[in-house]
Amino acid sequence: MLEKDIQKMIVQYLRRQRIKHYSIPNEQIVKVMRMFKIPGDIPHKVRSILESMGMLKGAPDLALIPGKGKTYYMEVKQPKKGLTNAQPEVHAYLNANGYDVAIVHSLDEAIQIMTEWGII
């Protein structure tokens, strides 16, 4: 199963549970442009524009804001896929500053983590 499909399942679950959340698409925008074969260096230009607007390479895929005065982050990965080079540094920064970050590979893992966090 692709990462985007896993993330869609998690988002559907969050919506059913009425857990506020938002996506941090970052590199996904550029991947979609490549998927649709946007010509030339347009994906590179879009990345440059997004970076100038605050896109943070390595930011987790989802932010959960359940109304408890805290934000939780999820990095969604395909099974057996690892983090990108930038992700460990961003995750470590978030953890060091009191934020919970989890790497999940399925909806079941996401539900387990949310249960541990006390969100559900």
C-alpha positions as CSV (number, residue, x, y, z in Angstrom):
1,M,0.0,0.0,0.0
2,L,1.3,3.5,-0.9
3,E,2.0,6.1,1.8
4,K,-0.8,8.4,0.4
5,D,-3.3,5.6,0.7
6,I,-2.3,4.9,4.3
7,Q,-2.5,8.6,5.1
8,K,-6.0,8.8,3.5
9,M,-7.2,6.0,5.7
10,I,-5.9,7.7,8.8
11,V,-7.5,11.0,7.8
12,Q,-10.8,9.3,7.2
13,Y,-10.6,7.8,10.7
14,L,-9.7,11.2,12.2
15,R,-12.7,12.8,10.5
16,R,-15.0,10.0,11.7
17,Q,-13.7,10.5,15.3
18,R,-14.0,14.3,14.9
19,I,-10.3,14.8,15.8
20,K,-9.1,18.1,14.3
21,H,-6.0,17.7,12.2
22,Y,-4.2,19.1,9.2
23,S,-1.8,17.8,6.6
24,I,1.7,19.1,6.1
25,P,2.1,18.2,2.4
26,N,5.6,19.6,1.8
27,E,7.3,17.3,-0.7
28,Q,4.0,15.7,-1.8
29,I,3.2,18.8,-3.8
30,V,6.3,18.3,-5.9
31,K,5.7,14.6,-6.2
32,V,2.2,15.2,-7.6
33,M,3.6,17.7,-10.1
34,R,6.1,15.0,-11.3
35,M,3.4,12.4,-11.4
36,F,1.4,14.6,-13.8
37,K,4.6,15.2,-15.8
38,I,4.7,19.0,-15.2
39,P,7.4,20.0,-17.7
40,G,10.9,21.4,-17.2
41,D,12.0,23.0,-13.9
42,I,8.6,24.0,-12.8
43,P,8.6,21.5,-9.8
44,H,12.0,22.9,-8.7
45,K,10.6,26.5,-8.9
46,V,7.5,25.5,-6.9
47,R,9.8,23.9,-4.3
48,S,11.8,27.1,-4.1
49,I,8.6,29.2,-3.7
50,L,7.2,26.9,-1.0
51,E,10.5,26.9,0.9
52,S,10.5,30.7,0.8
53,M,7.0,30.6,2.3
54,G,8.1,28.3,5.2
55,M,8.0,24.8,3.9
56,L,10.1,22.8,6.3
57,K,11.9,19.8,4.8
58,G,11.4,16.8,7.2
59,A,8.2,18.0,8.8
60,P,5.8,15.2,9.7
61,D,2.8,14.4,7.4
62,L,0.0,15.1,9.9
63,A,-0.6,17.3,12.8
64,L,-3.3,16.4,15.3
65,I,-4.9,19.1,17.4
66,P,-7.5,17.3,19.7
67,G,-8.3,20.3,21.8
68,K,-6.2,19.4,24.8
69,G,-3.7,22.3,24.5
70,K,-1.2,20.0,22.7
71,T,-0.3,19.2,19.2
72,Y,0.7,15.7,18.1
73,Y,2.5,14.7,14.9
74,M,2.5,11.6,12.7
75,E,4.9,10.6,10.0
76,V,3.2,8.2,7.7
77,K,5.4,5.6,5.9
78,Q,4.9,2.6,3.8
79,P,5.8,-0.6,5.5
80,K,9.6,-1.2,5.4
81,K,10.2,2.4,4.4
82,G,12.6,4.6,6.4
83,L,12.8,8.3,7.2
84,T,14.3,10.8,4.8
85,N,17.6,12.4,5.7
86,A,15.9,15.5,7.1
87,Q,13.2,13.8,9.1
88,P,15.2,12.6,12.1
89,E,16.4,16.1,12.9
90,V,13.0,17.6,12.8
91,H,11.5,14.8,14.8
92,A,14.2,15.1,17.4
93,Y,13.6,18.9,17.6
94,L,9.9,18.4,18.1
95,N,10.5,15.7,20.8
96,A,13.1,17.9,22.6
97,N,10.5,20.7,22.8
98,G,7.7,18.6,24.3
99,Y,5.9,17.4,21.2
100,D,5.0,13.8,20.5
101,V,5.9,12.4,17.1
102,A,5.2,8.9,15.9
103,I,6.1,7.0,12.8
104,V,3.1,4.9,11.6
105,H,2.8,2.4,8.8
106,S,-0.9,1.6,9.0
107,L,-4.2,2.8,10.3
108,D,-3.9,0.2,13.1
109,E,-0.6,1.6,14.2
110,A,-2.0,5.2,14.1
111,I,-5.0,4.1,16.3
112,Q,-2.6,2.4,18.7
113,I,-0.5,5.6,19.0
114,M,-3.5,7.8,19.4
115,T,-4.7,5.5,22.2
116,E,-1.3,5.7,23.9
117,W,-1.4,9.5,23.6
118,G,-4.9,9.6,25.2
119,I,-6.6,11.1,22.1
120,I,-9.0,8.3,21.7
